[in-house]
Amino acid sequence: MTTTTSATSNHHLSPAFPGRAPWGTANKLRAWQQAAMDRYIQTQPRDFLAVATPGAGKTTFALTLASWLLHHHVVQQVTVVAPTEHLKKQWSEAAARVGIKLDPEYSAGPLGREYHGIAITYAGVGVRPMLHRNRIEQRKTLVILDEIHHAGDSKSWGEACLEAFEPATRRLALTGTPFRSDTNPIPFVTYEEGNDGIRRSSADYTYGYGNALADGVVRPVIFMSYSGNMRWRTKAGDEIAARLGEPMTKDAVSQAWRTALDPRGDWMPNVLRAADQRLTEVRKSIPDAGALVIASDQEQARAYAKLIREITGRGATLVLSDDSGASQRIDDFAASDARWMVAVRMVSEGVDVPRLAVGVYATTISTPLFFAQAVGRFVRSRKRGETASVFLPTVPMLLGFANEMEVERDHVLDKPKKDADEDPYAESEKEMDEANQAQDEDTGEQEQFSFEALESDAVFDRVLYNSAEFGMQAHAGSEEEQDYLGIPGLLEPDQVQMLLQKRQARQIAHSKKKPAEEADLLELPAERRPVVSHKEMLELRKQLNTLVGAYVHQSGKPHGVIHTELRRVCGGPPSAEATAGQLTERIKKVQEWATRMR
């Protein structure tokens, strides 16, 4: 079949399809959707993997293709597999708008004559794979696997999908994030081995965030990062104080992060207040703009909703995943002009609330997949110039994800022998002498029931946009913070960049006029105070150790004596707790000593 889609793909579709096409193109596909259709129709594959950034319109593409295949009698029925009950319902509603009737309540037995197919969850397939296999064997079927990376969530789900859909005439796999943190193979996905011997997923069509941003299909995202001083009590009863974003051990990062998100401290109220101010600014140009807090658990979600009421005087829509009315509440919020919604995980993926423009990432989930899907809730563009703003704690891992928004990833099936997810201190413990031992580290899971957050405050830290960083630290509520929160809600991507550069220049100029005693924050532009990763910290410690080891032979002094002398001269704690700046100072100092002895 060589018919081109341009002449046929919309032949039998409603004139209003797709309902949320970009400006001025209500009766035709977006360029990427048309290109993906063209590729599919030219090649007529049994399996097709389309990777498109969240918010780009995967549903529209899939339903257009389903309509084409039904119209040309390539298939007789459609089965959509979605990650959640809410998405299953959403798919059936979207399909109905283009004349494809899917039963979202199907459980067993013959399908009603009025339906063209069913919508089901991956969990539902896992329960009764043979039921679906029997249905598919009876009639030629297109299976649409939405967010197919979920088929790798458990061995049983993957095996059930293989068993149920192996006889399908056509299979269309969709994902916005094809990568997984594990190596479970994803069913019906092709893996190709690279020159490094590692197998990676191979997509048939890819439409990344960078391309979508250039096309105006998604919004540019401005990340507002907040630091602050944290104090907590460990399971051993020790009280620890640290500044969020400063280099520290893996456990300390986790504990400082959890302390920041504790609703009883000052960090969350200050960040929610800032996010609400940002929402007010955005609503000047996007009157129905909404905001979403993504919470770690139900208890915190309820507490955040209470804080929002105290801050704004208005209630927030609360969405809890085990609540039978959760799906309806999301729909009601999407159709309203209410300001705030608070949810636990449920709206992290695929849920369509296009008016969401401000987000608060208030969860400790730290996988790139979850982060990308969470940010994806805010990027769907409805008209040119809309921006999205996401508020984050200054956690190195999250800032890394934010800076890599445009990086296209594949699912890696094989991991190198030296896994990047290994404890970053494991190697250093073998090499460091007794004066520079890293602290023993737990996974953090053991401390879940004994950890206690004591105190937190919030400091505006930096703005991340388009892989660049702007701003200097400023108190919550300060004029400097307001300068960034007041960025207009309607801007072209290049205008955002230009405005942020101007804001930073103004902030630096204002800072220089302050008396020294008022400069109580780390007043350096964001790009001059990067968040140092664990790997970089490990390298600094190793470099210091190597230099100290060399100086031991040169001076005849023991390791411990040299480390103690470095601490006395340069200041700061033992190397295991020292910041990147302190380690760098000690490296310079020991190099200076060694040069003098030559």
C-alpha positions in Angstrom: 0.0 0.0 0.0 1.6 3.2 -1.1 -1.2 5.7 -0.7 0.0 8.9 0.9 -1.6 10.2 4.1 -2.0 13.8 2.9 -4.9 12.8 0.7 -6.5 10.2 3.0 -5.6 10.5 6.6 -8.3 13.1 7.4 -10.9 11.8 4.8 -13.3 10.4 7.4 -12.4 12.5 10.5 -14.4 15.2 12.2 -13.4 18.7 10.9 -12.6 19.6 14.5 -10.0 16.8 14.8 -7.5 17.0 16.5 -9.2 19.1 19.2 -6.0 20.6 20.4 -4.0 21.2 17.3 -1.6 24.2 17.2 -2.9 27.7 16.4 -4.4 28.0 13.0 -4.3 24.3 12.0 -7.4 22.9 13.6 -8.2 20.7 10.6 -4.8 19.2 10.0 -2.0 17.4 11.7 1.1 18.9 13.2 4.1 18.5 11.0 5.7 15.7 13.2 2.4 13.8 13.3 2.1 14.0 9.5 5.7 13.0 9.1 5.3 10.0 11.4 2.1 9.0 9.5 4.0 9.3 6.2 6.8 7.0 7.5 4.3 4.5 8.8 2.2 4.3 5.6 5.3 4.0 3.4 6.8 1.1 5.5 3.7 -0.6 6.7 5.5 -2.2 9.7 3.9 -4.7 12.1 5.6 -2.9 15.0 6.2 0.9 15.2 7.7 2.8 18.2 7.0 6.5 18.3 8.9 8.5 20.8 7.4 12.0 21.2 8.1 14.4 24.1 5.2 14.8 26.6 2.7 17.4 25.4 3.5 16.9 21.7 0.3 15.1 20.8 1.0 11.3 20.8 -2.8 10.5 21.3 -3.7 12.5 18.2 -1.1 10.8 16.1 -2.2 7.3 17.3 -5.9 7.9 16.8 -5.3 9.3 13.3 -3.3 6.2 12.5 -5.9 3.9 14.0 -8.6 5.7 12.0 -6.6 5.3 8.8 -6.0 1.5 9.4 -9.7 0.9 10.2 -10.8 2.9 7.1 -8.5 0.9 4.9 -9.5 -2.4 6.4 -6.0 -3.2 7.5 -7.5 -3.9 11.0 -11.0 -4.5 12.2 -10.7 -3.5 15.9 -8.5 -1.5 18.2 -7.1 -2.3 21.7 -5.5 0.6 23.7 -3.4 -0.3 26.7 -2.7 2.6 29.2 -0.8 2.9 32.5 -3.8 4.0 34.7 -7.6 3.9 35.0 -7.8 7.6 34.3 -5.8 7.4 31.1 -7.9 4.5 29.9 -11.0 6.7 30.3 -9.2 9.6 28.6 -8.3 7.5 25.6 -11.9 6.3 25.1 -13.1 9.9 25.3 -10.5 11.1 22.8 -11.3 8.2 20.4 -15.0 9.0 20.6 -14.3 12.5 19.3 -13.0 11.0 16.0 -15.7 8.3 15.7 -13.8 5.4 17.2 -15.8 3.9 20.1 -13.7 2.1 22.7 -15.2 0.4 25.8 -13.2 1.5 28.9 -15.2 -0.8 31.2 -14.6 -4.1 29.3 -13.9 -7.0 31.6 -14.8 -10.2 29.7 -17.1 -11.8 27.1 -18.2 -10.6 23.7 -17.7 -6.9 22.9 -20.8 -4.8 22.3 -21.6 -4.4 18.5 -21.4 -0.6 18.9 -17.7 -0.6 19.9 -14.6 -0.6 17.7 -12.4 -2.0 20.5 -11.5 -1.6 24.2 -9.2 0.5 26.5 -7.5 -1.4 29.3 -4.6 -1.0 31.7 -1.3 -2.9 31.8 -2.4 -4.3 35.2 -5.7 -5.5 33.6 -3.7 -7.3 30.8 -1.5 -8.8 33.6 -4.6 -10.4 35.2 -6.0 -12.1 32.2 -3.6 -12.1 29.2 -5.3 -15.1 27.5 -8.7 -13.3 27.4 -7.1 -10.6 25.3 -5.2 -13.0 23.2 -8.4 -14.9 22.3 -10.1 -11.6 21.3 -7.1 -10.6 19.1 -6.9 -14.0 17.4 -10.6 -13.7 16.3 -10.3 -10.3 14.5 -7.4 -8.3 12.9 -6.4 -5.9 15.7 -4.3 -2.8 16.1 -2.8 -2.7 19.7 -1.8 0.8 20.9 0.6 0.5 23.8 0.6 3.9 25.5 3.7 4.8 27.5 5.0 1.3 26.7 8.0 1.6 29.1 5.4 0.6 31.8 5.3 -2.9 30.2 8.7 -3.3 31.7 7.6 -2.3 35.2 7.3 -6.0 36.3 8.2 -9.3 34.8 4.6 -10.4 34.9 3.3 -7.3 33.0 5.9 -7.7 30.2 5.2 -11.4 29.9 1.5 -10.8 29.9 1.8 -8.2 27.1 3.9 -10.6 25.0 1.4 -13.4 25.5 -1.7 -11.3 24.9 -0.6 -9.2 21.9 1.8 -11.6 20.1 -0.9 -12.4 17.5 -1.9 -8.7 16.8 -1.9 -7.6 13.2 -0.3 -4.2 14.1 1.3 -2.9 17.2 1.9 0.8 17.8 4.1 1.6 20.8 4.1 5.2 22.2 6.3 6.8 24.9 7.5 10.2 25.9 10.3 8.7 27.9 11.6 5.5 26.4 14.4 5.1 29.0 14.1 3.1 32.2 16.4 3.0 35.2 16.5 -0.8 35.1 17.4 -3.3 32.3 14.0 -5.0 32.0 13.4 -5.4 28.2 10.3 -3.6 26.9 8.0 -5.9 24.8 7.8 -5.3 21.0 10.7 -2.8 21.2 13.7 -3.3 18.9 17.1 -3.1 20.6 20.3 -2.4 18.5 23.8 -3.0 19.7 26.1 0.0 19.5 29.9 0.2 19.0 30.3 -0.1 22.8 28.5 -3.4 22.9 25.5 -2.0 24.7 22.0 -2.6 23.3 19.7 0.5 23.2 16.1 0.9 22.2 15.6 1.9 18.6 12.6 4.2 17.7 10.9 4.3 14.3 10.1 8.0 14.8 11.4 10.5 17.4 10.2 14.0 18.2 12.2 15.4 21.0 11.5 18.4 23.4 14.1 20.6 21.5 12.3 20.1 18.2 8.9 20.5 19.8 10.0 23.8 21.4 11.4 25.1 18.1 8.0 24.3 16.5 6.0 26.0 19.2 4.3 22.7 20.1 5.5 22.8 23.7 6.2 25.7 26.2 9.7 26.7 27.3 10.2 25.7 31.0 11.7 28.1 33.5 13.0 26.2 36.6 13.0 28.1 39.8 15.4 26.5 42.3 15.3 27.1 46.0 18.0 26.4 48.6 18.0 27.0 52.3 19.3 25.8 55.7 18.1 22.5 56.9 18.3 20.8 60.3 17.3 17.2 61.1 17.8 14.4 63.6 19.2 11.1 62.3 18.3 7.6 63.5 21.4 7.7 65.8 19.9 10.8 67.5 22.5 13.2 66.0 21.4 16.6 64.9 22.7 17.6 61.5 22.6 21.0 59.9 23.3 21.6 56.2 22.5 24.0 53.3 20.5 22.4 50.5 22.6 22.2 47.4 26.0 22.1 49.1 28.1 19.1 48.4 27.4 16.3 50.9 27.1 12.6 51.2 24.3 10.7 49.5 22.4 10.2 52.7 22.8 13.8 53.8 21.4 15.0 50.4 18.4 12.7 50.9 17.8 13.8 54.5 18.2 17.5 53.6 15.7 17.1 50.7 13.1 15.4 53.0 13.6 18.2 55.6 12.9 20.8 52.9 9.7 19.0 51.9 8.4 18.7 55.4 5.2 20.9 55.6 5.9 21.9 59.2 9.1 23.7 58.2 9.4 27.1 56.5 10.8 25.9 53.1 7.5 24.6 51.7 5.3 27.5 52.8 7.8 30.0 51.3 8.1 28.0 48.0 4.3 27.7 47.7 3.9 31.4 48.4 6.5 32.1 45.6 4.8 29.7 43.2 1.4 31.3 43.9 2.9 34.7 43.1 4.3 33.3 39.9 0.8 31.9 39.1 -0.7 35.3 39.6 1.8 36.9 37.2 1.2 34.1 34.6 -2.6 34.5 34.9 -2.3 38.2 33.7 -1.6 36.8 30.2 -3.1 33.2 30.6 -6.3 33.9 32.7 -7.1 30.2 33.3 -3.5 29.1 34.1 -3.4 26.4 36.9 -0.7 25.2 39.3 0.1 21.7 40.5 2.0 20.4 43.5 3.4 16.8 43.0 3.6 15.4 46.5 5.4 12.3 47.9 2.5 10.8 49.8 -1.1 11.4 50.9 -0.2 12.8 54.3 2.0 15.5 52.8 -0.5 16.1 50.0 -3.2 17.0 52.5 -0.7 19.2 54.5 0.3 21.0 51.3 -3.4 21.6 50.4 -3.9 23.1 53.9 -0.9 25.4 53.4 -2.3 26.6 50.1 -5.6 27.5 51.7 -3.7 29.4 54.4 -1.5 31.2 51.9 -4.1 32.0 49.2 -7.4 32.0 51.1 -8.7 29.4 48.5 -8.9 25.7 48.7 -6.9 23.4 46.4 -8.2 20.3 44.4 -6.8 17.3 46.2 -6.2 14.2 44.1 -5.2 11.0 45.9 -4.5 7.9 43.8 -6.6 5.4 45.9 -9.7 7.7 45.9 -12.5 6.5 43.6 -13.4 10.1 42.7 -9.8 11.1 41.8 -10.3 10.8 38.0 -13.4 13.0 38.1 -11.7 15.6 40.2 -8.9 15.9 37.6 -11.5 16.3 34.9 -13.3 19.0 36.9 -10.1 20.8 37.6 -9.1 20.7 33.9 -12.5 22.2 32.9 -12.5 24.9 35.6 -10.3 28.0 36.2 -9.4 27.0 39.7 -5.8 27.9 40.7 -4.3 24.9 42.6 -4.3 21.1 42.5 -2.2 18.8 44.8 -1.6 15.2 43.7 0.3 12.2 44.6 2.0 10.7 41.5 -1.3 10.3 39.7 -0.8 13.3 37.4 2.9 12.6 36.7 2.2 10.9 33.4 -0.2 11.3 30.5 -3.0 13.2 32.3 -4.2 16.0 30.1 -4.6 19.3 31.9 -3.3 21.7 29.3 -3.9 24.8 31.4 -1.3 23.8 34.0 1.5 26.3 33.8 3.1 26.4 37.3 4.4 23.3 39.1 6.1 22.5 42.5 8.2 19.4 42.5 7.6 18.4 46.1 8.5 14.7 45.9 11.8 12.8 46.6 11.3 10.6 43.6 14.6 11.0 41.7 14.4 9.0 38.5 14.9 10.8 35.2 11.8 9.1 33.8 9.5 10.4 36.6 11.0 13.8 36.4 10.5 14.1 32.7 7.0 12.9 32.9 6.2 15.2 35.8 7.6 18.3 33.9 5.6 17.1 30.9 2.4 18.0 32.7 3.3 21.7 32.3 4.7 22.0 28.7 1.6 21.5 26.5 1.3 24.7 24.5 -2.1 26.1 23.6 -1.0 29.3 22.0 2.3 30.8 21.0 4.4 32.4 23.7 3.1 30.6 26.8 5.8 29.7 29.4 5.8 27.0 32.1 7.5 27.5 35.5 8.5 24.6 37.8 9.8 25.1 41.3 12.5 22.7 42.6 14.6 22.1 45.6 18.3 22.7 44.9 19.2 19.1 44.7 22.1 18.2 42.3 20.3 15.3 40.7 17.2 17.4 39.9 19.1 20.3 38.6 21.0 17.9 36.3 17.7 16.6 34.9 16.5 20.2 34.4 19.6 21.1 32.5 19.1 18.0 30.3 15.5 18.7 29.2 16.5 18.5 25.5 18.6 15.4 25.8 17.0 12.5 23.9 17.5 9.2 25.6 17.0 5.5 24.7 16.3 2.6 26.9 19.7 0.9 27.7 19.3 -2.9 28.0 22.9 -3.6 29.1 24.8 -1.7 31.8 28.5 -1.2 31.7 30.4 -3.1 34.4 31.0 0.1 36.4 27.4 1.2 36.9 27.0 5.0 37.4 24.3 4.1 40.0 26.8 2.5 42.3 27.6 4.1 45.6 29.9 6.9 44.5 32.0 6.5 47.7 32.7 2.7 47.3 35.9 3.2 45.4 37.1 6.1 47.5 36.9 4.0 50.7 39.5 1.6 49.4 42.0 4.4 48.6 41.5 7.0 51.4 43.6 6.7 54.5 42.2 6.9 58.0 42.3 10.7 58.0 40.0 11.0 55.0 37.5 8.2 55.4 34.1 8.7 53.9 31.3 8.2 56.4 29.4 4.9 56.4 26.4 5.2 54.2 23.0 3.6 54.3 20.5 3.4 51.5 18.2 5.8 53.4 15.4 3.2 53.6 16.4 2.1 57.1 15.9 5.6 58.4 12.4 6.0 57.1 10.8 5.5 60.5 13.3 7.3 62.7 14.4 10.3 60.7 13.0 13.6 62.0 12.9 17.0 60.2 13.5 19.8 62.7 13.8 23.1 60.9 14.1 24.5 57.4 14.1 27.9 55.6 13.9 28.8 51.9 16.4 30.9 49.9 15.8 31.7 46.2 18.8 30.1 44.6 18.9 30.3 40.8 16.8 30.0 37.6 17.6 27.3 35.1 16.5 27.8 31.5 17.7 26.3 28.2 20.7 24.6 29.9 21.9 27.9 31.4 21.7 29.2 34.9 20.8 32.7 36.1 20.4 34.7 39.3 22.1 35.1 42.7 20.8 33.9 46.0 18.2 36.1 47.6 15.9 35.9 50.7 12.3 34.6 50.1 10.1 37.6 49.7 13.0 39.9 48.7 12.9 42.4 45.8 15.4 40.3 44.0 13.2 37.2 44.2 10.2 39.2 43.0 12.2 40.3 40.0 12.3 36.7 38.7 8.8 35.7 39.8 7.5 38.7 37.9 8.7 37.5 34.5 5.7 37.8 32.0 3.8 34.6 31.3 3.7 35.2 27.5 7.2 35.2 26.0 9.0 33.7 23.0 11.9 31.3 24.0 14.6 33.8 23.0 12.8 36.6 24.9 12.9 34.4 28.1 16.7 34.1 27.7 17.2 37.8 27.1 15.0 38.8 30.1 16.8 36.4 32.5 20.1 37.9 31.4 18.8 41.4 32.1 17.4 40.4 35.5 20.7 38.9 36.5 22.7 41.9 35.4 20.4 44.1 37.4 20.6 41.9 40.5 24.5 41.9 40.3 24.5 45.7 40.0 22.1 46.1 42.9 24.1 43.7 45.0 27.4 45.6 44.5 25.8 48.7 46.1 24.9 46.9 49.3 27.1 47.4 52.4 29.3 44.3 53.1 27.4 43.5 56.4 24.1 43.1 54.4 25.6 40.5 52.0 24.6 37.6 54.2 24.0 35.2 51.3 26.3 33.6 48.8 26.1 36.4 46.3 27.6 34.8 43.2 25.8 34.4 39.9 24.4 31.0 39.4 26.8 29.9 36.7 29.7 30.6 39.1 28.4 28.3 41.8 27.5 25.1 40.1 26.0 22.2 42.1 28.7 19.7 42.4 27.8 16.0 41.8 28.9 13.1 43.9 31.2 12.0 41.1 32.9 15.3 41.0 33.3 15.3 44.8 34.8 11.9 44.6 37.3 13.1 42.0 38.3 16.1 44.2 38.8 13.8 47.2 40.9 11.4 45.1 42.9 14.3 43.8 43.6 15.6 47.3 44.5 12.1 48.5 46.9 11.5 45.6 48.7 14.9 46.3 48.8 14.2 50.1 50.3 10.7 49.3 53.0 12.2 47.1 53.7 14.9 49.8 54.1 12.1 52.4 57.1 10.7 50.5 58.5 14.2 49.9 58.1 15.5 53.5 58.3 12.3 55.6 55.2 13.3 57.5 52.3 10.9 58.1 49.0 11.3 56.1 47.1 12.3 59.2 49.5 15.1 60.2 49.3 16.6 56.7 45.5 16.5 56.6 45.3 18.1 60.0 47.7 20.8 58.9 45.6 21.5 55.8 42.5 21.8 57.9 44.3 24.2 60.3 45.6 26.4 57.5 42.6 26.3 55.2 39.8 25.8 57.7 36.8 23.5 57.5 35.8 20.0 58.6 37.5 16.6 57.7 37.7 15.9 54.0 34.7 13.5 54.0 32.5 16.5 55.0 34.3 19.3 53.3 32.7 21.2 50.5 34.1 21.4 46.9 35.5 24.8 47.6 37.3 23.7 50.8 38.8 20.6 49.0 39.9 22.8 46.1 41.7 25.2 48.6 43.5 22.2 50.2 44.6 20.9 46.8 46.1 24.3 46.0 47.8 24.5 49.4 49.4 21.0 49.2 50.6 21.8 45.7 52.1 25.0 47.0 53.9 23.1 49.8 55.2 20.5 47.4 56.6 23.2 45.0 58.5 24.9 47.8 60.3 21.6 48.8 61.6 21.0 45.3 
